[in-house]
Amino acid sequence: MCKQVWPNLLNLRNLPQKDKVVVIMGVTGAGKSRLSIDLATHFRGEIVNSDKIQVYKGLDIATNKITHEERCGVPHHLLGIIDPYKEFTTTNFCNMASFAVSSITDSGKLPIIVGGSNSFIEALVHDNSYHFSTRYDCCFLWVDVSMNVLNSFLYERVDKMVDQGMINEVRSMFNPKNKDYTKGIRKAIGVPEFDSYFRAELSNSVDIETRERLLKEAINQVKINNCKLASRQLEKIKRLINVNGGKIHRLDAAEVFRKKRKADEDKADEIWKNIVMGQSIKIVDKFLCEKNKKSMVYTSDGTAIAASAMAAASNY
């Protein structure tokens, strides 16, 4: 995965066209981070995080941050850098992301924006205050997994996070004097859900059976809220398809997850490399070598579909 193969982007920049930016979208758990590393290592890119929770320091397990090992040495921007108790606004993101993208292109590398906060991406690309669309030509990749397939994976992912120590990690953020979970990293899924359980731990009047029940309820609520988040993110992606008029390359990763459910990791990796990573490399390679063309939506097999038709055909 970490082998670097790189076309001469510096020469491409001499052509009469905008600098190139790749944007990877998708709901939580769909595989955006994995694809971003695949593309960054192949095209000598750097990654700009657009997840409004992962931008904060701390809670690496609960916020499902990509680990240093998984990054394969690829530089990441806007990841785990903001004070967890401060507010990080859309304006903050647009200013910092614009600076990061500019510095990446100035060094002759490919900026890859990735994250689940589609409202951040929409604001960056379409708000005229940042002149992003006049400076950059964007290629949008959508890693799509049908919700009936993804939901079971999200449930299992929470169980793994618990095994990795999520509860102790979240406990470090608990403050019995503060019930406000609307600011900073405290609004992350996996934090407010455990409030009742942590309060029960501090109470001498709450028996062990009740504490265990509260813990199970909290974990289950984290699972439910992750699925709800994925549904909201999917709706925003559909809206972006209808509104932004940009290229949306849809990559269907559902079969990867189906094979994982059957514990067939080898087959899952093969499908990922052929359908998701392989098609993405072809799409981005073509994107880097072409001038702006008419905006269309593309399926994973390269078929072009009008954005409005794509939204109408959605089976979710």
C-alpha positions in Angstrom: 0.0 0.0 0.0 2.9 2.4 0.9 4.8 2.1 -2.5 4.9 5.5 -4.1 4.2 5.9 -7.8 4.1 9.6 -8.8 3.4 11.3 -12.2 5.2 14.6 -12.7 2.6 17.0 -11.1 5.1 19.8 -11.3 5.0 19.6 -15.1 1.2 19.3 -15.1 1.0 22.6 -13.1 2.6 24.4 -16.0 -0.5 23.7 -18.1 -3.1 26.4 -18.3 -5.4 24.9 -15.7 -6.2 25.2 -12.0 -4.3 23.3 -9.3 -5.8 19.9 -8.6 -7.5 18.8 -5.4 -9.0 15.4 -4.6 -12.0 15.3 -2.2 -13.0 12.0 -0.6 -16.5 11.8 0.8 -18.5 9.1 2.5 -20.4 8.3 5.7 -18.6 7.2 8.9 -17.0 3.8 8.6 -17.2 3.6 4.8 -13.4 3.5 4.3 -12.5 7.1 3.5 -9.3 7.1 5.5 -8.1 3.9 3.9 -8.7 5.2 0.4 -7.0 8.5 1.2 -3.8 6.6 2.2 -4.0 4.5 -0.9 -4.2 7.6 -3.1 -1.7 9.7 -1.1 1.0 7.0 -1.3 0.3 6.4 -5.0 0.2 10.1 -6.1 2.6 11.5 -3.5 -0.2 13.4 -1.8 -0.9 15.0 1.6 -4.1 14.7 3.5 -6.3 17.5 4.9 -8.8 16.3 7.5 -12.3 17.7 7.1 -13.9 15.8 10.1 -15.1 18.4 12.6 -14.5 16.1 15.6 -11.2 14.5 14.5 -9.7 18.0 14.3 -9.5 18.0 18.1 -6.7 16.7 20.3 -7.6 13.5 22.3 -10.1 10.8 22.2 -8.3 9.0 19.4 -10.3 5.8 20.0 -13.7 7.3 20.4 -13.3 9.6 17.4 -11.8 6.7 15.3 -8.7 8.7 14.3 -6.4 7.0 11.8 -3.3 5.7 13.7 0.3 6.7 13.0 1.0 3.2 11.7 -2.0 3.4 9.3 -0.8 6.7 7.9 2.1 5.0 6.2 4.2 8.2 6.7 1.7 10.4 4.8 1.5 13.9 6.2 -1.9 14.8 7.7 -3.1 18.4 8.2 -5.9 19.5 10.7 -5.9 16.2 12.5 -5.8 16.2 16.3 -4.5 19.8 16.6 -7.3 21.9 18.2 -7.8 22.3 22.0 -10.6 19.9 22.9 -12.5 22.5 24.8 -12.5 25.1 22.1 -15.1 25.6 19.4 -14.0 24.9 15.9 -16.2 26.6 13.4 -16.8 26.3 9.7 -14.9 29.5 9.2 -12.0 28.1 11.2 -11.9 25.1 9.0 -12.2 27.0 5.7 -9.3 29.3 6.7 -7.0 26.5 7.9 -7.9 24.1 5.1 -7.3 26.8 2.4 -3.9 27.5 3.9 -3.0 23.8 4.1 -4.1 23.1 0.5 -2.1 26.1 -0.7 1.0 24.9 1.0 0.6 21.4 -0.3 0.2 22.5 -3.9 3.1 25.0 -3.6 5.3 22.0 -2.7 4.2 20.2 -5.9 2.1 17.6 -4.0 -1.5 16.6 -4.4 -3.9 17.8 -1.6 -6.5 15.1 -0.6 -9.3 16.4 1.5 -11.0 13.7 3.5 -13.6 13.5 6.2 -17.2 13.0 7.1 -18.2 16.6 7.7 -19.7 17.4 4.3 -20.9 20.8 5.5 -17.3 21.8 5.9 -16.5 20.6 2.4 -19.5 22.4 1.0 -18.6 25.6 2.6 -15.0 25.4 1.5 -15.7 24.7 -2.1 -18.7 26.8 -2.7 -18.4 29.9 -0.4 -17.1 32.6 -2.6 -15.3 34.2 0.4 -12.5 31.6 0.0 -12.3 31.7 -3.8 -11.6 28.0 -3.6 -13.5 27.0 -6.8 -11.6 29.7 -8.8 -8.2 28.5 -7.6 -8.7 24.7 -7.7 -10.2 22.0 -9.9 -11.7 19.4 -7.6 -12.2 15.6 -8.2 -14.9 14.2 -5.8 -14.8 10.6 -4.8 -17.7 9.1 -2.9 -17.0 5.8 -1.1 -20.5 4.4 -0.8 -21.8 1.5 1.3 -25.5 0.7 1.5 -26.8 1.4 5.0 -28.2 -2.1 5.6 -24.7 -3.4 5.0 -22.9 -0.7 6.9 -25.0 -0.6 10.1 -23.9 -4.0 11.3 -20.3 -3.0 10.7 -20.8 0.2 12.8 -22.2 -1.9 15.6 -19.1 -4.2 15.5 -16.8 -1.2 15.3 -18.1 0.2 18.6 -17.5 -3.2 20.3 -13.9 -3.1 19.1 -13.5 0.5 20.3 -14.7 -0.6 23.8 -12.2 -3.5 23.7 -9.5 -1.0 22.8 -10.2 1.1 25.9 -12.7 3.7 24.7 -14.6 3.8 28.1 -11.5 4.8 30.1 -10.5 7.3 27.4 -13.9 8.9 27.6 -13.9 8.8 31.3 -10.9 11.2 31.3 -13.2 13.8 29.7 -16.0 13.4 32.2 -16.7 16.3 34.6 -19.6 15.8 37.0 -20.0 19.5 37.3 -20.4 20.0 33.5 -23.5 18.6 31.8 -22.9 20.6 28.6 -22.1 18.3 25.7 -22.6 20.9 23.0 -19.1 22.3 22.7 -15.7 21.1 21.6 -14.8 17.4 21.6 -17.4 16.7 24.3 -20.1 16.7 21.6 -18.4 13.7 19.9 -20.5 10.5 19.7 -19.3 8.3 22.5 -18.9 11.1 25.1 -22.4 12.2 26.3 -23.8 8.7 26.1 -21.7 7.6 29.1 -22.7 10.6 31.4 -25.3 8.6 33.4 -23.0 5.6 33.8 -20.0 7.7 35.0 -22.3 9.5 37.5 -23.5 6.2 38.8 -19.9 5.1 39.3 -19.5 8.1 41.6 -22.6 7.4 43.6 -22.6 5.1 46.6 -26.3 4.6 46.3 -26.2 2.9 42.9 -25.8 -0.9 42.9 -23.5 -2.9 40.6 -26.5 -4.3 38.6 -27.7 -0.8 37.8 -24.3 0.3 36.8 -23.9 -2.6 34.5 -27.3 -1.9 32.9 -26.3 1.8 32.4 -23.1 0.7 30.8 -24.8 -1.6 28.3 -27.4 1.1 27.5 -24.6 3.6 26.9 -22.7 1.3 24.5 -25.9 0.5 22.7 -26.7 4.2 22.3 -23.3 4.9 20.9 -24.0 2.2 18.2 -27.4 3.7 17.4 -26.0 7.3 17.2 -23.3 6.2 14.9 -25.9 4.7 12.5 -27.9 7.9 12.8 -24.8 10.0 12.0 -24.2 7.8 8.9 -27.8 8.4 7.7 -27.5 12.2 8.1 -24.1 12.2 6.3 -25.7 10.2 3.4 -28.4 12.8 3.1 -25.9 15.6 2.9 -23.9 13.8 0.2 -27.1 13.4 -1.8 -27.8 17.1 -1.4 -24.3 17.9 -2.6 -24.8 15.8 -5.7 -27.9 17.8 -6.6 -26.5 21.2 -5.6 -22.8 21.5 -6.2 -22.6 20.4 -9.8 -19.2 18.9 -9.2 -17.8 15.6 -10.4 -19.0 12.8 -8.1 -17.3 9.5 -8.7 -19.3 6.9 -6.8 -17.3 3.9 -5.6 -19.5 1.0 -4.3 -17.6 -0.6 -1.4 -20.6 -2.7 -0.1 -19.2 -6.0 -1.3 -16.0 -5.3 0.6 -18.0 -5.2 3.8 -20.1 -8.2 2.9 -16.9 -10.3 2.6 -15.6 -8.9 5.9 -18.8 -10.0 7.5 -18.1 -13.5 6.3 -14.5 -13.3 7.6 -13.1 -13.5 4.1 -10.5 -10.8 4.5 -8.5 -11.9 1.5 -11.5 -11.6 -0.8 -12.4 -8.3 0.8 -9.0 -6.9 0.2 -9.0 -8.1 -3.4 -12.4 -6.4 -4.1 -11.1 -3.2 -2.4 -8.0 -3.1 -4.6 -9.9 -3.7 -7.8 -13.2 -1.8 -7.3 -12.4 1.0 -4.8 -8.7 1.7 -4.9 -8.1 0.5 -8.5 -10.9 2.6 -10.0 -10.0 5.6 -7.8 -6.4 5.5 -9.1 -7.7 5.4 -12.7 -10.1 8.3 -12.0 -7.5 10.5 -10.3 -4.8 9.7 -12.9 -7.1 10.9 -15.6 -8.2 13.9 -13.6 -4.6 15.1 -13.1 -4.0 15.0 -16.9 -7.2 16.7 -18.1 -8.6 20.1 -18.3 -12.0 20.9 -16.8 -14.9 19.0 -18.4 -18.6 19.0 -18.0 -19.7 17.9 -14.5 -21.1 14.4 -14.3 -21.7 11.6 -11.7 -19.7 8.4 -12.3 -20.3 4.9 -11.1 -17.5 2.6 -10.1 -17.3 1.1 -13.5 -16.7 4.4 -15.1 -20.2 5.0 -16.5 -21.2 8.7 -16.5 -24.6 9.6 -15.2 -26.2 13.1 -14.8 -26.3 14.2 -11.1 -30.1 14.5 -11.1 -30.5 11.0 -12.5 -28.1 9.6 -9.9 -30.1 11.1 -7.1 -33.4 9.8 -8.5 -32.0 6.3 -8.9 -30.8 6.1 -5.3 -32.2 3.0 -3.6 -31.7 4.1 -0.1 
